[in-house]
């Protein structure tokens, strides 16, 4: 066995020039057994994980520095300089309180930003681990599916249709293997592979005896020995390009950033107006006055812009996506959550998604009668009945045995028993034949008598699969073909009746097709089985099959396979319809089978028809638009038909979610707004193409994900409403306080030239205490109303519409009014006569605004539901509010904080007035919500009348 140093020193680019035996010997591996687990673990430890080198992690100091690279932070830093400069100009007496407080705010904001960024990064890393690719390898004679990151040099890769190649490897054996190398070479046409050794200078695209990491198997099977992993792969050679690629912001992030920029520009303009108004009304006669004006303007601009919005959005989306993953829906891209809430059509596969994917052969129809197998699932137990009775019927039993034998020989699945439970590896339809053969002992015995030599793999275009097998006892060769009955019949010239073969005339073929229609109408999936006996010299290469060999077949019979609908799927379909989402079924099965299942699930109604792929191919653009607008069941479709359906639905303005599992489904999944791959039966290629993966392959999970996506989007609306309305309250409080300073008694309350309702440090405190905590808590708010009772949100709709802006302004206006009123209540003069100092009155206004924002947190949980609807459902919101109240108590009553923030202690009466006035934000919004609910109900009342 070669040493690790020898293995690493071999240039990966030269393996195509060396023989397969040489590669196997170099890595000390037997292609029939694979590596031993201990040896694989040792190599993994030596060579490292099979992962591309990513950009080095950003140092902590850079992350910290990044928190200060923001225009709003620049404003705060300018405020520090202004405050410190004024303190020095005034003789540097005492401590520069304003400068220290603003600096503390900057540091605390940076700490919060770092924490939010860290949480979002951890959530994203967790999602990446859930969607990591896997590969099938041979270890100690046993096939194992392992993470591709655990592949090592010398591993024997087992390749089949739909696999994503996990490492560079030298082919050892192939069977009709074709690989799509477009990600590596840009060549769209799949490459037919051949394990023979090449010579001379061979470009990458012509190395037919190699497979490369990141490419996809589109047809056939093969085995290859891994020659390069991680950065020693062809993809690794260009990994530097990936390291320089920056992640694009999602559409929602772009919209939020745009809102922040517009709001920032608007508020800076308002801040300039406020400062100019102060100067015009009060004048500036000293450096201290100038400092007050500048600090107030800067603080107002900083506090009014929710600069933490992008970070909060990332955290909320990431946490929400993790929650969805725990419910079997792994969303690979955060922006797919936005799209989920807008889905108006779900185009779902039948098998496994809407059905249980426990394929069971229940009936076999042959020339001599009908054989029924009882039992369900993969446990090989059940009775064999002929024409509904246990009576012996040798001819029918013999023919049924041949059908099961053929289906079990032309087969790539495995059936195993573990701890008393039977499980399969491979295609469920293939597994159904293995189970059926075991139920009929004679068939199982026949299967053991054959040695399989070669195969022609199943493809969606051919709808057939063939295998060449040698009879161990007699030595002759047999070709066994199974597939769609209507396709298979065209290749058959004989019919098996008992132990004889008779000509297969038109009458007999029509009888078979009629039997197929009966089975399909009863909900069975149908597969025909045929065979051909080869004589000496018929095959020039006995281990190589060609499509030309699939002729002159003897038809054995039809197997009726039942895959019962999932019990919970009908309720999920009804839930989707209630949410305004249309459900469409797409399947390769017979139209009768598809319609039967669709009727049982409520996707189609009695009398509806199914459209076939052949019918779609004959339609033009207008015809496709018409048929996709009305038909909900599509049968016998080819992969390109799925793409036709998706494109036609999208052209009608629908947001389409499409499921798929096969390699040929990848184009449709990429084209769909939400491509959904099956986590159990799906290929690696479809998982890479999809935006979402179902770990349980269940349609119910799709509907559940749509619900969760709508909840997440509703929560984003909640914290946007909260942040923007609260910040609007701060802006209006300062602006109106300056404009109406005389009316509320603020103008004559001090000998100072400048009198403002709130100090700069107080504004920054409000922004710090009331923004992040409640907003994050609202991001995980449970569902309050029935989000599935609404129609899908249009993807083009702005999240912050005119109605939300009007709500933001009205709530901000109420906040400003009650905050200024609390100042007026305690100040001498003004609208209400008081007798407290300016410090106490300003503290009351400051506290009222904080409490008003906390009341607003409960308002913002719903646009129409009362704040008293399930008030304790969100424990995190209550925790954030309690913390904010405690901090406000401290800043008002703790002496050192009083000095820093210009506050004064208040008695119980003062606190009571502040809370009572702040609660007006709650009550006024409750009145507005009552009006909204009345208006929403009015059309229904008028209609009823």
N, C-alpha and C positions, 0 to 999 in steps of 0.2 A: 504494500500500500504506500502511496506517495505521501510525503510529508506536507504539512500546510504551506511551508515555504515553497515547495515545488509547485503546488497548485496555484499559489498566488503569482508565481513568476511567469506562468504561461500567458502569452499575449492573447487576449480574447479575440482579436481580429483574425487570428490564424486558424481557428478551429474548423472553418469550412474547408480548409485545405487538407485536413487530417481525417482519417477514417473513423467511423463510429466506434469500432473496436478499440482503436488507439485512445479515443476520448474516455471510453469506459475503463480501460486499463489505467490511464493516467489518474483517474479519481478513485480507483480501487472499488468499483461497484459492479454488481451483477445486475443486468437489466431485468431479470426475472424476479429478483427479490427486493432490490432497492437497498438503501442504507439501513443499518441498524439504528434504532433510536438513540442509543448512547453515542455512536459515532457522529450522528447528525448534530446532537447537542454539543459535542466537542468542537465540531467544525464551526458551529454558530458562535460559540464562545471565542474561537480563534479569529474568525474572519469578520465577526460583527453582523448586525442585522442587515437584511436585504432592503435597505432604505436609501433613497437618494439623499445626498447631503443638502440640507436646507440652509438658508441664511443663518449665520450665527445668531444666537439669542441677543437681543438688545441689552446692553449693560444697564444696570439699575440707574447709574448716574445719568445715562441718556434719557431713560424714561422719566426721571425726575425733571431733567432740563426741559423735556418736551411739554411738561405741564405749564411751563412759563412762556411757551412760544405761542401766544394768543394775543390778538389786539386788545382784548378786554383786560388781560393781565398787564399788558403794557400801560394801560390807563391807570391801573392800581399802582404799578411801580412809579408812575409819574406822580400819583397822589402822595406816595411815601416821600418822594423827593420834595414836593411842594410843602408838605407838613414839616419835614425836617428842616427845609430852608427857612420857613417862617419861624420855627423855634430858635434857630441860630440867630436870625435877624433880630429877634426879641430878647436876645441876651442869653439864650440857652439856660434859662432858669427852670429847675425841676426836670422832670422826665418828658421827653417828646411823646406824650400819650397818643396823640392822633397817629403819628407815624408808626408807633409800636402796634397799635390796634390794627391798622390797615395791613401791616406786614404779617401780623398773626392771621388775618383773614386770608391773605394770599397763600400762606403756608398750609392752612387748613383746607382751602380749596384744592391745592395741589395734592394733599394727602387723600382727599375724597376721590379726586380724579384717578390717582394711582390705584386705589382700591377697586373702583368700578372697572378700570381697564384690566386689572388682574382677574377679576371675576369673569368678565366676558371672555378673556383669553383661555381661562380654564374650561369654561363651558364649550368653547369652540374646539379645544383639544379633545374633550370627552366625546364630542360628536364625530370628530375625525376617526377616533379609535373604533367607534361603532360601525363606521362605513369602510373599514380597512378591507382591502382585497384578500381573497383566499385562492389557494391552488390545491390541486389534487396531486399527491405524490404516492410513490410506492415505498413503503417502509416495512421491512421484514415480511414480504409477501402480501401485505395488507394495504389496500388503498386507504389513504387518509386525506381528509381535507384540513389543511393547515393555513394559518395566515401567511400571505406571500412574504411578509417580512422575515419569516422563519426559514425560508428556502436557503439551502447551502449548496456549494459546489459539489457535484456528484449525485445530487438528488435526481431521481427518475421522475420527470414530469409526465403525468397522464393527461393528455389533451383530448378534449371533445368539443363538439359544437357549442359555442356560446362562452367558452372559457376566455379569460383574459390572461395572456402569457405573463407569468410573474418574474421571469428572469431570462437572460440569454442562455440558449441551450442548443446542443448539437443533436439533431434528430437521429434516432436509432431505428424506428419503424413508423410507417405511415399507412393510412388507409383512406384514400380520397381526401387527404388533408389539404385544406385551403386556408390561408391566413390573410387577413386584412392588415397590411403594413402601412396604411395611410398615415397614422400618427407619426411614423418614423421617416418614411420616404416620400410621402405626399402622393403616392400612386393609389388611385381609387380602386383599381381592379385587384381583387384578391389574388394572391400568389399560390399556385399549386406547388406543394412541397414534395421533395424527393430526397431520401437519405443518402444517395450516392455521393461519393467524394468528388469535389471539384478540383480543377487545376488552373494555374495561371493567375492573372490579376482579375478578380471578380468584384464588381461593384456591389455595394450593400444590397441594392434591390434585386440582385440576381443570385444571392446566396440561398438557394432553394433548400439546402440541407440544414439550415439554421432557423431557429425562431427567436424572436427578440422581445424583451420586456416592453410591455405597453401595447403590443399588437393583439389582435383578436382572432380566435378560431371561428370561421364562418361556415365550415363544413368539414365533416370527416372526423377521424380520430388519429392519434399518434402518441408516440413515446419519445422522450428526449432526455439527455443527460445534461444537467445544469453546468454550464461552463463559466458563467460570470454573474455576479450579483452586485447589488448596490452601485457604487460608482464605477465598477469594472464592467459595465454594460454599455451598449451603444447609446442608450438614453442618458446614462450617467455622464457620457462624454460631452453632452450638451446641457447638463444640469445647470451650468452657470447662467443660462438664459432664464431658467425658472427662478433662480435666486434674485434676479433683478426685476422680476415681475411684481407689480404692486396690485393689491386687491382693489377692485373697483367698488365704490360705495353702492349700496342698494338704492333703488328708486325712492324708497321712503326716507333713507338717510339724506339723499340729495334734496328732497322736499323740505325736510327739517332744517338742513343747513341753509337752504334758500330763505326759509321763514326767519331763521335767526339773523341772517344778513340783513334782510329787509327791516326786521324789527330793530336791529342794532342801529342801522342808519337813521330810522325814524326816531328812535329814542335819543340818539346823539343830537339830532336836530332839536328835540324837545328840551334836552339838557342845556343846549346853547340858548334856547328861548328862555328857559327858567333862569339861567345865570344873567342873561341880559335884562330880564324883568326885575330881578333882585337889584341889579345895579341901577336901573332906571328908577325903581320905587324908593330904594333906600340909600343909594349912593355907596361909594367905597372910599373911605377916608384913611385907611391904615392897611399895613401888611396883613394884620390879623383878619380884617374884613375880606381882603383879596383871597387869603387862604381859605376862609370859610366858603366863599362863593365857588372857588375852583374845586375844593374837595367835595362839596355838595353836588356839583355838576358831574364830576367824574364818578362819584359813588352812585348817583342816580342812573347814569348810563350803564354802569357795570351791573347793578342790581336788576335793572329792567330787562336785560337780555339773558335768557336762560342758557348760559353757555354750557351747562352740563347736559343739555338735551341729547347730543349725539352719543355720549357715553351711557346715559340712562337708557336710551333706545337700544343700544347694543346689548346691555345687560338684560333688559326685559325680553328681547327677542331670544337671546341665548338661553335664558332660564326657561322660557316658554317652550322652546324647541326641545330642551332636555326633558321637560315634562311630557311632551308628545312622544319622545323616544321610549319613556317608561311605559307608554301605552301602545307600543309596537309600531309606531310610525316614526321612522328616522328621517328627518328633514335635513338634507345635505347642505342646502343653501338657505341662509336666513331670510333672504327676500322671498323665498317660496311661501313663507308664512303669509306675506301680504297677498300673494296670488290665491292661496287657499280660500281666503274669505270671499273671493270674487268668483270662485268656480261656479259656472252655470250648467256645465255638462260633465258627467262622469262617464267615460267610455271604458267599460270593464270587460276583461276576458271572462268567459264563463267558468272554465275549468280551474278549480282551486281557489278562485276569488269569490265567485258566487256559489260555488259548490264546495263539497268537503275535500275534494281531491283524494278520495279513497276509492280509486278505480276498482271495481269488482265485476268480473264476468258473471253475469246472471243467466244468460241464454246463449246457446250455440245452435244455429239453424244450418242443417246440412241437407243433402238430397233426400235422405231417408227419414227425416223428422226433426224434432226440436228437443234438445237436451237442456235441462235447467240445473244450475248449480246453486244451492242455498248457501247462506252465510254471507256476511259482509266484512269489509275491511281486509286487512292483510293476514289475518290468522287463517292458515290453510285447513279450515274445518268446515264441513258442510256435506249435504247429501247430493246425490246425482239422480235426477228424475228424467224420464223419457216421456215426452208428450204429457207432462203433468203427473205421471204415475211412476212408481218404483219398479214397474214391470221391466223385464229384461228385453232389450231390443239390440241384438248384436251389431247390426249394420249401423244404426244411428250412433251407438256407443263407440264403435270403431272409428267412424268418421269424425265424431267430436274429439276423440283422442288424438287423431291426426291434426286437427285444428289447433288444439292446445300444444301439441308437440312442436308444430311449426312455429307458433307464436313464441314459445319458450326458447327455441333455437335462434330465431331471428330476434335477438334480445340483448340489450346492454345493461339491464338492471340486475341488482343483487337483492336477495331476500335472506334476512338473517334473524335469528332469535337471540335476544339478549335479556337475561333475567326474566324469562317467561313472556316477554313482549316481542312481537314480530315487527320488524322495521325494514324499510327498503332503502336502497341507494340507487338512484337513477330515475328514469321516467316512470311515473305511476302506471301508465298504460302497459308498458313492458312488464312491470311487476304484477299486474293483474293476470297475465298469462302464466307467470311462475306460480302464483297462488292457485290458479285453476288447475294447472298440471298436477300439483300436489294433491288437490282434492280428488282428482281422478288418477288413482295410482298407476294405471297402465301408461298414461301419458308421461308421468314423471320417470318411469322406468325407461321409456323410449328416449327421453331427453338425455339421460345418462349414457345412452349408447352412441351418442354423436359427439364428434370432435369438431369444433368450429374452426374453419381455416381463414375465412375472409368475409368481408361485408361491403355492401353499398349503403352508406348511412342515409337516414331519413332526411329529407329537406322539405321545406314548406312548399316549394314549387313542384316537386315530384309527387309528394304525398305517399311515398312508398319507402320501404326499408327491406333490404335483402341480405341474406347470409348464406355462405357456402359452408357445408358441413360434410364430414366423412363419417360413414357408418363404421364404427369400430369393429363390428362383427363381420360384416360383409365386405367392406372396403370401398363401396361405391360412393359417389359424390352426389349430393342433393343441393339444389338451390331452393331456399324457402323465402317467400316474399309475403309481406303483410302491409296493408295500407287501406286507403279509402276504397270501399267496394266498387264504386262507379269507375274509378281509375284502374283498379286491378282487373276488372272484368275485361277491359279492352286488350289485355295481354294474355288472356286465358283461351285455350283451344279445347281443353278437356275438362270433364267433371268427374269427381270421385263419387262412386256409388258402391258402397260396401268395399270389397277388395278389388273392384274393377274400375277402369277408366273408360268413360263413354264420351262421344263427341259433345261439345258444349254448343248447342245450337241456339238460335235466337229465342225460341220459346223458353228454354231452360234459363237463359240469361234474364229474360223478363220476369220469370218466377223469382229469381234471386233478388232482382231490384224491387219487386213487390214486397218480399220479405223484409228487405232493408227499410222500406217506407213504413211498414207496420212497426218495426222495432223503433225507428226514429220517432214515430208518432207517440209511442209510449214512453219517450224520454231516454231511450238508450243511445249511447254512442256506438257506432258500428265500425268494425274493422274486418276486412276480408283476409283470408289466408290461402295461399296457393303454393304449389311446389313444382319442381321439375327435376327429373332424374337425368344426370349426365352419363353418357357412355364414354368409354375410353377414347381419348382424342378430341372430345368436344371442346375442352378447354386447353389452350396452349400454355397458359400460366394458371395453374390450379388455385393459386393464392391471390389472384387479381381478378376482381369482378368488374364488368362493365354494364352499362345500362342496356346494351345490345343483348346481354344474356337474359334479360327479364322478358322473355318471349316464350310462346308455346307452353305456357304454364297450365297446370292442372288445378282447377278450383276445388278447394277442400270444404269451405264453408264460411259462415259469417258469425263473428262473436258479438253479442250485444253486451256492452259494458255500461254499467250504471254508476253514475257519480251523483249521488243525491244532493239537492240544494242544501246549503247551510240553513239550519233552522232559524238562525238570527238574521239571515240576509233579507228576508221579506220585510221585516220591521225596519231595517236600515234603508231599504229602497223607499219605503213609505216616508221615512224621516227626511230623506233627500228630496223627495217630491214636495213635502211640506215646506222645505227651505227654498223652494223655487229652483231646485236643481233637477235637470232631466238626466235620467240614467239610460245609457245605451249599452246593449250587449253586443260584443264582437267575438266570434268564435270560428274555428275552422271546422266545426262539426256540421252534421247534416241539418238543413233548415228545420226539419220536423223536431229534432232533438232540441235545437236552440229555442224554438217557439214554445215547446212544452215547459222547459225550465223558466223561460221568460214569463209565461203565463202564471206559473206557480209563484213567482216572486213579485208579480205586479208590475214588471217592466213593460209587458205587452198585455193587451186585452184580447178576449176571444174575437176571432175574426181578423186580427192583424196579420200581416204577412211579413216574412223575412226577406231581405234583399241579399242576394248572393254576390260574391266577388266578380263572377262573370258578368252579371248585370251592371255592376258599377263600371266595369271596363268599357262598356258600350256607351256610357253616358258622357255628354259634354259637361262643361262647367255649369250651365244652367240646370241641366238634369240632375247633377250631383247636389246642387243647392236645394232643389225641390225634394229629392228623396231623403237627404239628410235632415231636412226640416220636419219630416213626418215619420220616418221609419226609425224604430228603436231597436231592431234586431237585425244583425248582419251575420250571415253564415257562409261557410265555405270561402272565407276570405283569404287572400294571399297577403303577405306583409305590405306590399305597396298599396293595397286597398285601405289599410289602416291609415296610411299617410294621406290618402285621398279624403277619407272621412274627417280626419283632423283638420286638414286645410279647408274643407268645405264648411265645417262648423265654425271655424275661426273667421272665415270670410263673412259669416252672418253675425259677427260681433260676439260670439260666445267665448268664454274662458274655459278651455277644455283641460280636464284631467284625464290622462290616458294610462291604463295599466298594460304591462307587458312582461314576458319572461324569456322569450327566445331571442337569439342574437339578431334575427331579422326584424325584431320589434324596435331596435335601437333608433332607427331614423324617426319613427313615429313618436317615440318618447321624447326625443330631442325637439321635435317640432311642436309637440303639445306644450301648453302653458305650464302644466305640471305633469312631468313624466313620472310614473309610479312603477317601480320594479318590485318583483316578488322576491322576498328575502330567502324563502325556502327553495322554491323551484326555479327562481330566476337565475339567469346566467350572469357571469361577471361583467360581460359587456353591457347588458341592460342595466345593471346596478351602477355602472360608471356613467351611462347616458342619462339616468334618471335624476330627478331632483328630490325624490322621496322613495324610501324603501320600506315595504311592509314586512316586518319580521315574522308575521303569522299568516301572510298571504290572504288575508280576510277582508272582504268588501266592507264589513262593519267598521274596520279600522280606518278606512278611507273617510267614511261619513263622520266618524269620531274625530279624525284629524281636521276635517272641515270645520266642525263645531269648535274645536280648540283653536284653530286659526282665527275664527271669528271672535272668540273670547280675547285672544291676544291683541287683535286689532282694536277691539273695543277698549281694552285697557290702555293701549297707546293713546287713543282719543281722550281717555279720562285724564291721564297725567299731563297731556298737552293742554287740555282745558284748564286744569288746575294751575300749572306753571304760568301760562300766559295770562290768565285772569288775575292771579296773585301779583305778578309783576306789573300788570296794568294798574292794580290798586296802589302800588308804591309810587309809580310815576304820577298818577293823578293826585295822590295825597300831597306830594311835594309841590306839583304845579299849581293846584287849586289853593293850597295853603299859602303860597307866595302871593297869588293873585288876590285872594280874599283875606289876607292877613289882618286887615283892619276890621273886617266884619266879625271875625271870631275872637277879637281881642288880642291877637298875637302882636300886632304892630306896636302897641303901647305897653307891652308887658315887660320891657327891659330897657335899660339905658344903652345897651349895645346898639350899634348902628344897623346890624344885620340880625333879623329875627326870622328863623325858618322853623317849619313844623317838626322836622326830623333832622338830626345831625347826620353827617356823612357816615360815621361809624355805626350808627343805629341802622341805617339803610343796609350797610354791608352785613350786619348781624342778622337782620331779617332774611336776607338772601341766603345766608349760610345755614340758618337754623330750620327754615321752613321749606327749602327747595328739595334737596336730594332725598331725605328720608321718606316723607309722604309720597313723593313721586315714584320712588322705587316700590313702595308698598302697594300703590295703585297698579303697578305693573304686574302684580301677581294676584290681583283681585279676582275672587271667584265669579262665576257667571251669575249675574243678578236677574236679568230677564231671560226670555227664551230667544237666544240669538238665532235659532233655527226657524223662528217664525217670520224672519225678515227675508226679503228678496236679496239675491246676491249683490254685493257692492260692485259697481262698475270700476274696473281697474283704472279708468281715466279720471275718476272722481278725486278731487283734492281732499285730503284728510281734514284740512282746516277750511271749511266752507264758510259761506256768508252767515249762516245761522250760528256757527260756533263763534265767529268774530263778534257778532252782536251780543252773544252771551258773555264773551270775555269782557267786552267794554262795559256792559251793564253791571256785571259783578264787580269789576274794578271801580266803577263809579260809586257803588254802595259802600265798598271798603273805604274809599277816600272820604265819603260823607260821614261815616260813623267815626272814623279816626279823627277827623277834624272837629266833629261835634264833641268828642271826649275832651279835646284840648279846650274847646270853648266852655264846656261845663265847669271846668276847674279854674279857668283864668278869670280875673276880674274884667268886666266889660264884655263886649261882644253880644251875641244873641242871648246867651244865658249867663247870668251873673254868678261868678265864682270868687273864691278867695285864696287860691293856692298860688305857689310860685310857678315861674315858667318851667323850672326843672321838673316839678311834679306833674304839671299839665302836659309837658312834652313826653314825659315817661308814660303817662296815661294814653296819649295818642299812639305812642310807639307800641305799647302793650296791646292796645285795642287792635292795631293793624296786624300784629302777630296772631292774636286769637282769631281775628276775622279770617285770616288765611287758613288757620287750622279748621275752623268751621267749614270753610270752602272746600277742604279736602273731602269732607263727607258729601257736600253738594255735588262735587265733580264725579262721584262714582257712577252717576247716571244722568243723562240729559232729561229724562222724563220720570224715572222712579223717585219716590220720596227718599230722603236721606234716612228715614226711619224704616225703610224696607231692608230687612236683614242687617241691622246696624252692626252686629258683632261678627259678621261672617269673615271679616278680614282682620285677623289678630295682629298682623304686621303693621297695619295702618294705625291701630290703637297704640301699638308700641311706639311708633314714630311720633305720634301726637303727645303721648305721655313724656317722652324724652324732650320734645320741644317745649312743653309747658315747664318742665323742671329747669331747663336751661334759661327760660325767660324769667322764672322766679329768681334764679341765681343772679342774672344780670341786673335785676332791679334791686335785690336786697343785699347782695354781697358787696361790702365796701370797695374792695379792690376793683371789682367790675363796674361799680358805680362811677368810679373815677375814670375808668377807661372809656366807658360808653355814655357818660354824661347823664346818668339816670339818678333818681332819688327814690327813697323808700315810699311805699304807699300802704295805707291802712286797708282794712277789710272793705270799707265803703268804696274806696277807689277801685279795688280789684273787682268788686261786684259790678260797678258801673261799666268797667272795661269789658267784662264778660257779657253783660247784658247788651251793650251796644254792639259788640262784635257779633253776637248771635243774630242780629238783624240780617246779616248776610245769609244765614240759614233760612230765616223766615221769609224773606223776600223771594228767595229762589224757590221755596216751597210753593208760594203763590203762583209763580211763573210756571212751575211744573204742573200744577193743577190745571191751569189754563191750557197747557200743551196736551194734557190727557183728554180734556173735554173736546178740544178741537179734533184730536185724532179719532175720537169715538163718534163725532157728529155725523160724518157721512154714512156710517152704518145705521144710525138712528133714523136719518132721513130716508134711507133706502127701505128700512123696515116699515116706516110709515107709509 
